């Protein structure tokens, strides 16, 4: 299994909105960054990702699950852009703020710290475990 982080502004699409989509989930569309697109192309069904509220709240609030492999993004006719489908998997008991992530030496190399603007990011297994610990998700899913 691989781990990821999905970023969204809560006023545009929040974790609550993802939960409202139910088991079918929704496509993670509108991404127009090659690195983020390539991350989605590397995803497999069942991979998990932190859901991060960006710009407004700046915290990890939930976990999403990849439920469909990369496919053409329906929001564009440009074949270069693909997306995956994700669904809500689990709320985190204790949201983890960007400030807390940056203050944790174990997360100093995390993409969220180094590549702040990247909307779909990889998360290493060690980073996943540490953020889950901080979020009081034990054992980590």
MODELLER restraints for C-alpha pairs under 7 A, 6 or more apart:
rsr = mdl.restraints
at = mdl.atoms
rsr.add(forms.Gaussian(group=physical.xy_distance, feature=features.Distance(at['CA:1:A'], at['CA:47:A']), mean=5.50, stdev=0.5))
rsr.add(forms.Gaussian(group=physical.xy_distance, feature=features.Distance(at['CA:2:A'], at['CA:47:A']), mean=5.34, stdev=0.5))
rsr.add(forms.Gaussian(group=physical.xy_distance, feature=features.Distance(at['CA:2:A'], at['CA:48:A']), mean=6.86, stdev=0.5))
rsr.add(forms.Gaussian(group=physical.xy_distance, feature=features.Distance(at['CA:3:A'], at['CA:47:A']), mean=6.02, stdev=0.5))
rsr.add(forms.Gaussian(group=physical.xy_distance, feature=features.Distance(at['CA:3:A'], at['CA:48:A']), mean=5.22, stdev=0.5))
rsr.add(forms.Gaussian(group=physical.xy_distance, feature=features.Distance(at['CA:3:A'], at['CA:49:A']), mean=5.37, stdev=0.5))
rsr.add(forms.Gaussian(group=physical.xy_distance, feature=features.Distance(at['CA:3:A'], at['CA:122:A']), mean=6.14, stdev=0.5))
rsr.add(forms.Gaussian(group=physical.xy_distance, feature=features.Distance(at['CA:3:A'], at['CA:123:A']), mean=5.12, stdev=0.5))
rsr.add(forms.Gaussian(group=physical.xy_distance, feature=features.Distance(at['CA:3:A'], at['CA:124:A']), mean=6.52, stdev=0.5))
rsr.add(forms.Gaussian(group=physical.xy_distance, feature=features.Distance(at['CA:3:A'], at['CA:125:A']), mean=6.92, stdev=0.5))
rsr.add(forms.Gaussian(group=physical.xy_distance, feature=features.Distance(at['CA:4:A'], at['CA:48:A']), mean=6.30, stdev=0.5))
rsr.add(forms.Gaussian(group=physical.xy_distance, feature=features.Distance(at['CA:4:A'], at['CA:49:A']), mean=4.12, stdev=0.5))
rsr.add(forms.Gaussian(group=physical.xy_distance, feature=features.Distance(at['CA:4:A'], at['CA:50:A']), mean=6.27, stdev=0.5))
rsr.add(forms.Gaussian(group=physical.xy_distance, feature=features.Distance(at['CA:4:A'], at['CA:121:A']), mean=5.48, stdev=0.5))
rsr.add(forms.Gaussian(group=physical.xy_distance, feature=features.Distance(at['CA:4:A'], at['CA:122:A']), mean=4.42, stdev=0.5))
rsr.add(forms.Gaussian(group=physical.xy_distance, feature=features.Distance(at['CA:4:A'], at['CA:123:A']), mean=4.90, stdev=0.5))
rsr.add(forms.Gaussian(group=physical.xy_distance, feature=features.Distance(at['CA:5:A'], at['CA:49:A']), mean=4.75, stdev=0.5))
rsr.add(forms.Gaussian(group=physical.xy_distance, feature=features.Distance(at['CA:5:A'], at['CA:50:A']), mean=4.53, stdev=0.5))
rsr.add(forms.Gaussian(group=physical.xy_distance, feature=features.Distance(at['CA:5:A'], at['CA:51:A']), mean=6.02, stdev=0.5))
rsr.add(forms.Gaussian(group=physical.xy_distance, feature=features.Distance(at['CA:5:A'], at['CA:52:A']), mean=6.87, stdev=0.5))
rsr.add(forms.Gaussian(group=physical.xy_distance, feature=features.Distance(at['CA:5:A'], at['CA:120:A']), mean=5.71, stdev=0.5))
rsr.add(forms.Gaussian(group=physical.xy_distance, feature=features.Distance(at['CA:5:A'], at['CA:121:A']), mean=5.05, stdev=0.5))
rsr.add(forms.Gaussian(group=physical.xy_distance, feature=features.Distance(at['CA:5:A'], at['CA:122:A']), mean=6.29, stdev=0.5))
rsr.add(forms.Gaussian(group=physical.xy_distance, feature=features.Distance(at['CA:5:A'], at['CA:123:A']), mean=6.61, stdev=0.5))
rsr.add(forms.Gaussian(group=physical.xy_distance, feature=features.Distance(at['CA:6:A'], at['CA:49:A']), mean=6.42, stdev=0.5))
rsr.add(forms.Gaussian(group=physical.xy_distance, feature=features.Distance(at['CA:6:A'], at['CA:50:A']), mean=6.10, stdev=0.5))
rsr.add(forms.Gaussian(group=physical.xy_distance, feature=features.Distance(at['CA:6:A'], at['CA:51:A']), mean=5.05, stdev=0.5))
rsr.add(forms.Gaussian(group=physical.xy_distance, feature=features.Distance(at['CA:6:A'], at['CA:52:A']), mean=5.96, stdev=0.5))
rsr.add(forms.Gaussian(group=physical.xy_distance, feature=features.Distance(at['CA:6:A'], at['CA:119:A']), mean=6.02, stdev=0.5))
rsr.add(forms.Gaussian(group=physical.xy_distance, feature=features.Distance(at['CA:6:A'], at['CA:120:A']), mean=4.88, stdev=0.5))
rsr.add(forms.Gaussian(group=physical.xy_distance, feature=features.Distance(at['CA:6:A'], at['CA:121:A']), mean=6.72, stdev=0.5))
rsr.add(forms.Gaussian(group=physical.xy_distance, feature=features.Distance(at['CA:7:A'], at['CA:51:A']), mean=6.15, stdev=0.5))
rsr.add(forms.Gaussian(group=physical.xy_distance, feature=features.Distance(at['CA:7:A'], at['CA:52:A']), mean=4.76, stdev=0.5))
rsr.add(forms.Gaussian(group=physical.xy_distance, feature=features.Distance(at['CA:7:A'], at['CA:53:A']), mean=5.98, stdev=0.5))
rsr.add(forms.Gaussian(group=physical.xy_distance, feature=features.Distance(at['CA:7:A'], at['CA:54:A']), mean=5.96, stdev=0.5))
rsr.add(forms.Gaussian(group=physical.xy_distance, feature=features.Distance(at['CA:7:A'], at['CA:119:A']), mean=5.01, stdev=0.5))
rsr.add(forms.Gaussian(group=physical.xy_distance, feature=features.Distance(at['CA:7:A'], at['CA:120:A']), mean=6.44, stdev=0.5))
rsr.add(forms.Gaussian(group=physical.xy_distance, feature=features.Distance(at['CA:8:A'], at['CA:14:A']), mean=6.71, stdev=0.5))
rsr.add(forms.Gaussian(group=physical.xy_distance, feature=features.Distance(at['CA:8:A'], at['CA:52:A']), mean=6.35, stdev=0.5))
rsr.add(forms.Gaussian(group=physical.xy_distance, feature=features.Distance(at['CA:8:A'], at['CA:53:A']), mean=5.30, stdev=0.5))
rsr.add(forms.Gaussian(group=physical.xy_distance, feature=features.Distance(at['CA:8:A'], at['CA:54:A']), mean=5.52, stdev=0.5))
rsr.add(forms.Gaussian(group=physical.xy_distance, feature=features.Distance(at['CA:9:A'], at['CA:53:A']), mean=5.38, stdev=0.5))
rsr.add(forms.Gaussian(group=physical.xy_distance, feature=features.Distance(at['CA:9:A'], at['CA:54:A']), mean=4.83, stdev=0.5))
rsr.add(forms.Gaussian(group=physical.xy_distance, feature=features.Distance(at['CA:9:A'], at['CA:55:A']), mean=6.01, stdev=0.5))
rsr.add(forms.Gaussian(group=physical.xy_distance, feature=features.Distance(at['CA:9:A'], at['CA:56:A']), mean=6.62, stdev=0.5))
rsr.add(forms.Gaussian(group=physical.xy_distance, feature=features.Distance(at['CA:10:A'], at['CA:53:A']), mean=5.58, stdev=0.5))
rsr.add(forms.Gaussian(group=physical.xy_distance, feature=features.Distance(at['CA:14:A'], at['CA:53:A']), mean=6.96, stdev=0.5))
rsr.add(forms.Gaussian(group=physical.xy_distance, feature=features.Distance(at['CA:15:A'], at['CA:51:A']), mean=6.74, stdev=0.5))
rsr.add(forms.Gaussian(group=physical.xy_distance, feature=features.Distance(at['CA:15:A'], at['CA:62:A']), mean=6.70, stdev=0.5))
rsr.add(forms.Gaussian(group=physical.xy_distance, feature=features.Distance(at['CA:18:A'], at['CA:25:A']), mean=6.79, stdev=0.5))
rsr.add(forms.Gaussian(group=physical.xy_distance, feature=features.Distance(at['CA:18:A'], at['CA:87:A']), mean=6.35, stdev=0.5))
rsr.add(forms.Gaussian(group=physical.xy_distance, feature=features.Distance(at['CA:18:A'], at['CA:88:A']), mean=5.86, stdev=0.5))
rsr.add(forms.Gaussian(group=physical.xy_distance, feature=features.Distance(at['CA:19:A'], at['CA:88:A']), mean=5.14, stdev=0.5))
rsr.add(forms.Gaussian(group=physical.xy_distance, feature=features.Distance(at['CA:22:A'], at['CA:87:A']), mean=6.89, stdev=0.5))
rsr.add(forms.Gaussian(group=physical.xy_distance, feature=features.Distance(at['CA:23:A'], at['CA:87:A']), mean=6.26, stdev=0.5))
rsr.add(forms.Gaussian(group=physical.xy_distance, feature=features.Distance(at['CA:24:A'], at['CA:87:A']), mean=6.70, stdev=0.5))
rsr.add(forms.Gaussian(group=physical.xy_distance, feature=features.Distance(at['CA:25:A'], at['CA:85:A']), mean=6.41, stdev=0.5))
rsr.add(forms.Gaussian(group=physical.xy_distance, feature=features.Distance(at['CA:25:A'], at['CA:86:A']), mean=5.29, stdev=0.5))
rsr.add(forms.Gaussian(group=physical.xy_distance, feature=features.Distance(at['CA:25:A'], at['CA:87:A']), mean=3.99, stdev=0.5))
rsr.add(forms.Gaussian(group=physical.xy_distance, feature=features.Distance(at['CA:26:A'], at['CA:85:A']), mean=5.16, stdev=0.5))
rsr.add(forms.Gaussian(group=physical.xy_distance, feature=features.Distance(at['CA:26:A'], at['CA:86:A']), mean=5.67, stdev=0.5))
rsr.add(forms.Gaussian(group=physical.xy_distance, feature=features.Distance(at['CA:26:A'], at['CA:87:A']), mean=6.49, stdev=0.5))
rsr.add(forms.Gaussian(group=physical.xy_distance, feature=features.Distance(at['CA:27:A'], at['CA:83:A']), mean=6.47, stdev=0.5))
rsr.add(forms.Gaussian(group=physical.xy_distance, feature=features.Distance(at['CA:27:A'], at['CA:84:A']), mean=5.61, stdev=0.5))
rsr.add(forms.Gaussian(group=physical.xy_distance, feature=features.Distance(at['CA:27:A'], at['CA:85:A']), mean=3.94, stdev=0.5))
rsr.add(forms.Gaussian(group=physical.xy_distance, feature=features.Distance(at['CA:27:A'], at['CA:86:A']), mean=6.24, stdev=0.5))
rsr.add(forms.Gaussian(group=physical.xy_distance, feature=features.Distance(at['CA:28:A'], at['CA:83:A']), mean=5.65, stdev=0.5))
rsr.add(forms.Gaussian(group=physical.xy_distance, feature=features.Distance(at['CA:28:A'], at['CA:84:A']), mean=5.69, stdev=0.5))
rsr.add(forms.Gaussian(group=physical.xy_distance, feature=features.Distance(at['CA:28:A'], at['CA:85:A']), mean=5.66, stdev=0.5))
rsr.add(forms.Gaussian(group=physical.xy_distance, feature=features.Distance(at['CA:28:A'], at['CA:86:A']), mean=6.67, stdev=0.5))
rsr.add(forms.Gaussian(group=physical.xy_distance, feature=features.Distance(at['CA:29:A'], at['CA:73:A']), mean=5.80, stdev=0.5))
rsr.add(forms.Gaussian(group=physical.xy_distance, feature=features.Distance(at['CA:29:A'], at['CA:75:A']), mean=6.76, stdev=0.5))
rsr.add(forms.Gaussian(group=physical.xy_distance, feature=features.Distance(at['CA:29:A'], at['CA:83:A']), mean=5.60, stdev=0.5))
rsr.add(forms.Gaussian(group=physical.xy_distance, feature=features.Distance(at['CA:30:A'], at['CA:75:A']), mean=6.37, stdev=0.5))
rsr.add(forms.Gaussian(group=physical.xy_distance, feature=features.Distance(at['CA:31:A'], at['CA:37:A']), mean=6.78, stdev=0.5))
rsr.add(forms.Gaussian(group=physical.xy_distance, feature=features.Distance(at['CA:32:A'], at['CA:81:A']), mean=6.98, stdev=0.5))
rsr.add(forms.Gaussian(group=physical.xy_distance, feature=features.Distance(at['CA:36:A'], at['CA:118:A']), mean=6.47, stdev=0.5))
rsr.add(forms.Gaussian(group=physical.xy_distance, feature=features.Distance(at['CA:36:A'], at['CA:119:A']), mean=6.24, stdev=0.5))
rsr.add(forms.Gaussian(group=physical.xy_distance, feature=features.Distance(at['CA:36:A'], at['CA:120:A']), mean=4.81, stdev=0.5))
rsr.add(forms.Gaussian(group=physical.xy_distance, feature=features.Distance(at['CA:36:A'], at['CA:121:A']), mean=6.57, stdev=0.5))
rsr.add(forms.Gaussian(group=physical.xy_distance, feature=features.Distance(at['CA:37:A'], at['CA:81:A']), mean=6.88, stdev=0.5))
rsr.add(forms.Gaussian(group=physical.xy_distance, feature=features.Distance(at['CA:37:A'], at['CA:82:A']), mean=6.41, stdev=0.5))
rsr.add(forms.Gaussian(group=physical.xy_distance, feature=features.Distance(at['CA:37:A'], at['CA:83:A']), mean=6.87, stdev=0.5))
rsr.add(forms.Gaussian(group=physical.xy_distance, feature=features.Distance(at['CA:39:A'], at['CA:120:A']), mean=6.67, stdev=0.5))
rsr.add(forms.Gaussian(group=physical.xy_distance, feature=features.Distance(at['CA:39:A'], at['CA:121:A']), mean=6.75, stdev=0.5))
rsr.add(forms.Gaussian(group=physical.xy_distance, feature=features.Distance(at['CA:39:A'], at['CA:122:A']), mean=6.99, stdev=0.5))
rsr.add(forms.Gaussian(group=physical.xy_distance, feature=features.Distance(at['CA:40:A'], at['CA:70:A']), mean=6.23, stdev=0.5))
rsr.add(forms.Gaussian(group=physical.xy_distance, feature=features.Distance(at['CA:40:A'], at['CA:83:A']), mean=6.18, stdev=0.5))
rsr.add(forms.Gaussian(group=physical.xy_distance, feature=features.Distance(at['CA:40:A'], at['CA:84:A']), mean=6.17, stdev=0.5))
rsr.add(forms.Gaussian(group=physical.xy_distance, feature=features.Distance(at['CA:41:A'], at['CA:70:A']), mean=5.30, stdev=0.5))
rsr.add(forms.Gaussian(group=physical.xy_distance, feature=features.Distance(at['CA:43:A'], at['CA:69:A']), mean=6.74, stdev=0.5))
rsr.add(forms.Gaussian(group=physical.xy_distance, feature=features.Distance(at['CA:44:A'], at['CA:66:A']), mean=6.81, stdev=0.5))
rsr.add(forms.Gaussian(group=physical.xy_distance, feature=features.Distance(at['CA:44:A'], at['CA:69:A']), mean=6.15, stdev=0.5))
rsr.add(forms.Gaussian(group=physical.xy_distance, feature=features.Distance(at['CA:45:A'], at['CA:66:A']), mean=5.11, stdev=0.5))
rsr.add(forms.Gaussian(group=physical.xy_distance, feature=features.Distance(at['CA:45:A'], at['CA:67:A']), mean=5.18, stdev=0.5))
rsr.add(forms.Gaussian(group=physical.xy_distance, feature=features.Distance(at['CA:45:A'], at['CA:68:A']), mean=5.93, stdev=0.5))
rsr.add(forms.Gaussian(group=physical.xy_distance, feature=features.Distance(at['CA:45:A'], at['CA:69:A']), mean=6.27, stdev=0.5))
rsr.add(forms.Gaussian(group=physical.xy_distance, feature=features.Distance(at['CA:46:A'], at['CA:65:A']), mean=5.79, stdev=0.5))
rsr.add(forms.Gaussian(group=physical.xy_distance, feature=features.Distance(at['CA:46:A'], at['CA:66:A']), mean=5.34, stdev=0.5))
rsr.add(forms.Gaussian(group=physical.xy_distance, feature=features.Distance(at['CA:46:A'], at['CA:67:A']), mean=6.36, stdev=0.5))
rsr.add(forms.Gaussian(group=physical.xy_distance, feature=features.Distance(at['CA:47:A'], at['CA:65:A']), mean=5.79, stdev=0.5))
rsr.add(forms.Gaussian(group=physical.xy_distance, feature=features.Distance(at['CA:47:A'], at['CA:66:A']), mean=5.40, stdev=0.5))
rsr.add(forms.Gaussian(group=physical.xy_distance, feature=features.Distance(at['CA:48:A'], at['CA:63:A']), mean=6.64, stdev=0.5))
rsr.add(forms.Gaussian(group=physical.xy_distance, feature=features.Distance(at['CA:48:A'], at['CA:64:A']), mean=5.69, stdev=0.5))
rsr.add(forms.Gaussian(group=physical.xy_distance, feature=features.Distance(at['CA:48:A'], at['CA:65:A']), mean=4.57, stdev=0.5))
rsr.add(forms.Gaussian(group=physical.xy_distance, feature=features.Distance(at['CA:48:A'], at['CA:66:A']), mean=6.33, stdev=0.5))
rsr.add(forms.Gaussian(group=physical.xy_distance, feature=features.Distance(at['CA:49:A'], at['CA:63:A']), mean=5.52, stdev=0.5))
rsr.add(forms.Gaussian(group=physical.xy_distance, feature=features.Distance(at['CA:49:A'], at['CA:64:A']), mean=5.15, stdev=0.5))
rsr.add(forms.Gaussian(group=physical.xy_distance, feature=features.Distance(at['CA:49:A'], at['CA:65:A']), mean=6.30, stdev=0.5))
rsr.add(forms.Gaussian(group=physical.xy_distance, feature=features.Distance(at['CA:50:A'], at['CA:60:A']), mean=6.33, stdev=0.5))
rsr.add(forms.Gaussian(group=physical.xy_distance, feature=features.Distance(at['CA:50:A'], at['CA:62:A']), mean=5.88, stdev=0.5))
rsr.add(forms.Gaussian(group=physical.xy_distance, feature=features.Distance(at['CA:50:A'], at['CA:63:A']), mean=4.54, stdev=0.5))
rsr.add(forms.Gaussian(group=physical.xy_distance, feature=features.Distance(at['CA:50:A'], at['CA:64:A']), mean=6.18, stdev=0.5))
rsr.add(forms.Gaussian(group=physical.xy_distance, feature=features.Distance(at['CA:51:A'], at['CA:60:A']), mean=5.66, stdev=0.5))
rsr.add(forms.Gaussian(group=physical.xy_distance, feature=features.Distance(at['CA:51:A'], at['CA:61:A']), mean=5.98, stdev=0.5))
rsr.add(forms.Gaussian(group=physical.xy_distance, feature=features.Distance(at['CA:51:A'], at['CA:62:A']), mean=5.05, stdev=0.5))
rsr.add(forms.Gaussian(group=physical.xy_distance, feature=features.Distance(at['CA:51:A'], at['CA:63:A']), mean=5.45, stdev=0.5))
rsr.add(forms.Gaussian(group=physical.xy_distance, feature=features.Distance(at['CA:51:A'], at['CA:64:A']), mean=6.25, stdev=0.5))
rsr.add(forms.Gaussian(group=physical.xy_distance, feature=features.Distance(at['CA:52:A'], at['CA:58:A']), mean=6.94, stdev=0.5))
rsr.add(forms.Gaussian(group=physical.xy_distance, feature=features.Distance(at['CA:52:A'], at['CA:59:A']), mean=5.50, stdev=0.5))
rsr.add(forms.Gaussian(group=physical.xy_distance, feature=features.Distance(at['CA:52:A'], at['CA:60:A']), mean=4.24, stdev=0.5))
rsr.add(forms.Gaussian(group=physical.xy_distance, feature=features.Distance(at['CA:52:A'], at['CA:61:A']), mean=6.12, stdev=0.5))
rsr.add(forms.Gaussian(group=physical.xy_distance, feature=features.Distance(at['CA:53:A'], at['CA:59:A']), mean=5.41, stdev=0.5))
rsr.add(forms.Gaussian(group=physical.xy_distance, feature=features.Distance(at['CA:53:A'], at['CA:60:A']), mean=6.32, stdev=0.5))
rsr.add(forms.Gaussian(group=physical.xy_distance, feature=features.Distance(at['CA:58:A'], at['CA:97:A']), mean=5.84, stdev=0.5))
rsr.add(forms.Gaussian(group=physical.xy_distance, feature=features.Distance(at['CA:58:A'], at['CA:98:A']), mean=5.60, stdev=0.5))
rsr.add(forms.Gaussian(group=physical.xy_distance, feature=features.Distance(at['CA:59:A'], at['CA:95:A']), mean=6.11, stdev=0.5))
rsr.add(forms.Gaussian(group=physical.xy_distance, feature=features.Distance(at['CA:59:A'], at['CA:96:A']), mean=5.29, stdev=0.5))
rsr.add(forms.Gaussian(group=physical.xy_distance, feature=features.Distance(at['CA:59:A'], at['CA:97:A']), mean=4.06, stdev=0.5))
rsr.add(forms.Gaussian(group=physical.xy_distance, feature=features.Distance(at['CA:59:A'], at['CA:98:A']), mean=5.63, stdev=0.5))
rsr.add(forms.Gaussian(group=physical.xy_distance, feature=features.Distance(at['CA:60:A'], at['CA:95:A']), mean=5.40, stdev=0.5))
rsr.add(forms.Gaussian(group=physical.xy_distance, feature=features.Distance(at['CA:60:A'], at['CA:96:A']), mean=5.07, stdev=0.5))
rsr.add(forms.Gaussian(group=physical.xy_distance, feature=features.Distance(at['CA:60:A'], at['CA:97:A']), mean=6.33, stdev=0.5))
rsr.add(forms.Gaussian(group=physical.xy_distance, feature=features.Distance(at['CA:61:A'], at['CA:91:A']), mean=6.32, stdev=0.5))
rsr.add(forms.Gaussian(group=physical.xy_distance, feature=features.Distance(at['CA:61:A'], at['CA:92:A']), mean=5.63, stdev=0.5))
rsr.add(forms.Gaussian(group=physical.xy_distance, feature=features.Distance(at['CA:61:A'], at['CA:95:A']), mean=4.86, stdev=0.5))
rsr.add(forms.Gaussian(group=physical.xy_distance, feature=features.Distance(at['CA:61:A'], at['CA:96:A']), mean=6.98, stdev=0.5))
rsr.add(forms.Gaussian(group=physical.xy_distance, feature=features.Distance(at['CA:62:A'], at['CA:90:A']), mean=5.73, stdev=0.5))
rsr.add(forms.Gaussian(group=physical.xy_distance, feature=features.Distance(at['CA:62:A'], at['CA:91:A']), mean=4.23, stdev=0.5))
rsr.add(forms.Gaussian(group=physical.xy_distance, feature=features.Distance(at['CA:62:A'], at['CA:92:A']), mean=4.93, stdev=0.5))
rsr.add(forms.Gaussian(group=physical.xy_distance, feature=features.Distance(at['CA:63:A'], at['CA:88:A']), mean=6.32, stdev=0.5))
rsr.add(forms.Gaussian(group=physical.xy_distance, feature=features.Distance(at['CA:63:A'], at['CA:89:A']), mean=5.38, stdev=0.5))
rsr.add(forms.Gaussian(group=physical.xy_distance, feature=features.Distance(at['CA:63:A'], at['CA:90:A']), mean=5.11, stdev=0.5))
rsr.add(forms.Gaussian(group=physical.xy_distance, feature=features.Distance(at['CA:63:A'], at['CA:91:A']), mean=6.19, stdev=0.5))
rsr.add(forms.Gaussian(group=physical.xy_distance, feature=features.Distance(at['CA:64:A'], at['CA:86:A']), mean=6.15, stdev=0.5))
rsr.add(forms.Gaussian(group=physical.xy_distance, feature=features.Distance(at['CA:64:A'], at['CA:87:A']), mean=5.45, stdev=0.5))
rsr.add(forms.Gaussian(group=physical.xy_distance, feature=features.Distance(at['CA:64:A'], at['CA:88:A']), mean=4.51, stdev=0.5))
rsr.add(forms.Gaussian(group=physical.xy_distance, feature=features.Distance(at['CA:64:A'], at['CA:89:A']), mean=4.87, stdev=0.5))
rsr.add(forms.Gaussian(group=physical.xy_distance, feature=features.Distance(at['CA:64:A'], at['CA:90:A']), mean=6.95, stdev=0.5))
rsr.add(forms.Gaussian(group=physical.xy_distance, feature=features.Distance(at['CA:65:A'], at['CA:86:A']), mean=5.36, stdev=0.5))
rsr.add(forms.Gaussian(group=physical.xy_distance, feature=features.Distance(at['CA:65:A'], at['CA:87:A']), mean=5.39, stdev=0.5))
rsr.add(forms.Gaussian(group=physical.xy_distance, feature=features.Distance(at['CA:65:A'], at['CA:88:A']), mean=6.27, stdev=0.5))
rsr.add(forms.Gaussian(group=physical.xy_distance, feature=features.Distance(at['CA:65:A'], at['CA:89:A']), mean=5.65, stdev=0.5))
rsr.add(forms.Gaussian(group=physical.xy_distance, feature=features.Distance(at['CA:66:A'], at['CA:84:A']), mean=6.89, stdev=0.5))
rsr.add(forms.Gaussian(group=physical.xy_distance, feature=features.Distance(at['CA:66:A'], at['CA:85:A']), mean=5.91, stdev=0.5))
rsr.add(forms.Gaussian(group=physical.xy_distance, feature=features.Distance(at['CA:66:A'], at['CA:86:A']), mean=4.43, stdev=0.5))
rsr.add(forms.Gaussian(group=physical.xy_distance, feature=features.Distance(at['CA:66:A'], at['CA:87:A']), mean=6.65, stdev=0.5))
rsr.add(forms.Gaussian(group=physical.xy_distance, feature=features.Distance(at['CA:67:A'], at['CA:85:A']), mean=5.46, stdev=0.5))
rsr.add(forms.Gaussian(group=physical.xy_distance, feature=features.Distance(at['CA:67:A'], at['CA:86:A']), mean=5.25, stdev=0.5))
rsr.add(forms.Gaussian(group=physical.xy_distance, feature=features.Distance(at['CA:67:A'], at['CA:87:A']), mean=6.64, stdev=0.5))
rsr.add(forms.Gaussian(group=physical.xy_distance, feature=features.Distance(at['CA:68:A'], at['CA:84:A']), mean=5.58, stdev=0.5))
rsr.add(forms.Gaussian(group=physical.xy_distance, feature=features.Distance(at['CA:68:A'], at['CA:85:A']), mean=4.81, stdev=0.5))
rsr.add(forms.Gaussian(group=physical.xy_distance, feature=features.Distance(at['CA:68:A'], at['CA:86:A']), mean=7.00, stdev=0.5))
rsr.add(forms.Gaussian(group=physical.xy_distance, feature=features.Distance(at['CA:69:A'], at['CA:84:A']), mean=5.22, stdev=0.5))
rsr.add(forms.Gaussian(group=physical.xy_distance, feature=features.Distance(at['CA:69:A'], at['CA:85:A']), mean=6.90, stdev=0.5))
rsr.add(forms.Gaussian(group=physical.xy_distance, feature=features.Distance(at['CA:70:A'], at['CA:82:A']), mean=5.84, stdev=0.5))
rsr.add(forms.Gaussian(group=physical.xy_distance, feature=features.Distance(at['CA:70:A'], at['CA:83:A']), mean=4.97, stdev=0.5))
rsr.add(forms.Gaussian(group=physical.xy_distance, feature=features.Distance(at['CA:70:A'], at['CA:84:A']), mean=4.43, stdev=0.5))
rsr.add(forms.Gaussian(group=physical.xy_distance, feature=features.Distance(at['CA:71:A'], at['CA:82:A']), mean=5.15, stdev=0.5))
rsr.add(forms.Gaussian(group=physical.xy_distance, feature=features.Distance(at['CA:71:A'], at['CA:83:A']), mean=5.57, stdev=0.5))
rsr.add(forms.Gaussian(group=physical.xy_distance, feature=features.Distance(at['CA:71:A'], at['CA:84:A']), mean=6.34, stdev=0.5))
rsr.add(forms.Gaussian(group=physical.xy_distance, feature=features.Distance(at['CA:72:A'], at['CA:79:A']), mean=6.56, stdev=0.5))
rsr.add(forms.Gaussian(group=physical.xy_distance, feature=features.Distance(at['CA:72:A'], at['CA:81:A']), mean=6.26, stdev=0.5))
rsr.add(forms.Gaussian(group=physical.xy_distance, feature=features.Distance(at['CA:72:A'], at['CA:82:A']), mean=4.39, stdev=0.5))
rsr.add(forms.Gaussian(group=physical.xy_distance, feature=features.Distance(at['CA:72:A'], at['CA:83:A']), mean=6.34, stdev=0.5))
rsr.add(forms.Gaussian(group=physical.xy_distance, feature=features.Distance(at['CA:73:A'], at['CA:81:A']), mean=5.78, stdev=0.5))
rsr.add(forms.Gaussian(group=physical.xy_distance, feature=features.Distance(at['CA:73:A'], at['CA:82:A']), mean=4.67, stdev=0.5))
rsr.add(forms.Gaussian(group=physical.xy_distance, feature=features.Distance(at['CA:73:A'], at['CA:83:A']), mean=5.39, stdev=0.5))
rsr.add(forms.Gaussian(group=physical.xy_distance, feature=features.Distance(at['CA:92:A'], at['CA:135:A']), mean=5.89, stdev=0.5))
rsr.add(forms.Gaussian(group=physical.xy_distance, feature=features.Distance(at['CA:92:A'], at['CA:137:A']), mean=6.66, stdev=0.5))
rsr.add(forms.Gaussian(group=physical.xy_distance, feature=features.Distance(at['CA:93:A'], at['CA:135:A']), mean=6.07, stdev=0.5))
rsr.add(forms.Gaussian(group=physical.xy_distance, feature=features.Distance(at['CA:93:A'], at['CA:136:A']), mean=6.05, stdev=0.5))
rsr.add(forms.Gaussian(group=physical.xy_distance, feature=features.Distance(at['CA:93:A'], at['CA:137:A']), mean=6.82, stdev=0.5))
rsr.add(forms.Gaussian(group=physical.xy_distance, feature=features.Distance(at['CA:94:A'], at['CA:135:A']), mean=4.64, stdev=0.5))
rsr.add(forms.Gaussian(group=physical.xy_distance, feature=features.Distance(at['CA:94:A'], at['CA:136:A']), mean=6.14, stdev=0.5))
rsr.add(forms.Gaussian(group=physical.xy_distance, feature=features.Distance(at['CA:95:A'], at['CA:135:A']), mean=5.80, stdev=0.5))
rsr.add(forms.Gaussian(group=physical.xy_distance, feature=features.Distance(at['CA:96:A'], at['CA:134:A']), mean=6.65, stdev=0.5))
rsr.add(forms.Gaussian(group=physical.xy_distance, feature=features.Distance(at['CA:96:A'], at['CA:135:A']), mean=5.84, stdev=0.5))
rsr.add(forms.Gaussian(group=physical.xy_distance, feature=features.Distance(at['CA:101:A'], at['CA:107:A']), mean=6.23, stdev=0.5))
rsr.add(forms.Gaussian(group=physical.xy_distance, feature=features.Distance(at['CA:102:A'], at['CA:108:A']), mean=6.49, stdev=0.5))
rsr.add(forms.Gaussian(group=physical.xy_distance, feature=features.Distance(at['CA:102:A'], at['CA:113:A']), mean=6.28, stdev=0.5))
rsr.add(forms.Gaussian(group=physical.xy_distance, feature=features.Distance(at['CA:107:A'], at['CA:127:A']), mean=6.20, stdev=0.5))
rsr.add(forms.Gaussian(group=physical.xy_distance, feature=features.Distance(at['CA:110:A'], at['CA:123:A']), mean=6.89, stdev=0.5))
rsr.add(forms.Gaussian(group=physical.xy_distance, feature=features.Distance(at['CA:110:A'], at['CA:127:A']), mean=6.98, stdev=0.5))
rsr.add(forms.Gaussian(group=physical.xy_distance, feature=features.Distance(at['CA:111:A'], at['CA:121:A']), mean=6.34, stdev=0.5))
rsr.add(forms.Gaussian(group=physical.xy_distance, feature=features.Distance(at['CA:111:A'], at['CA:122:A']), mean=6.94, stdev=0.5))
rsr.add(forms.Gaussian(group=physical.xy_distance, feature=features.Distance(at['CA:129:A'], at['CA:140:A']), mean=6.16, stdev=0.5))
rsr.add(forms.Gaussian(group=physical.xy_distance, feature=features.Distance(at['CA:132:A'], at['CA:138:A']), mean=6.92, stdev=0.5))
rsr.add(forms.Gaussian(group=physical.xy_distance, feature=features.Distance(at['CA:132:A'], at['CA:140:A']), mean=5.61, stdev=0.5))
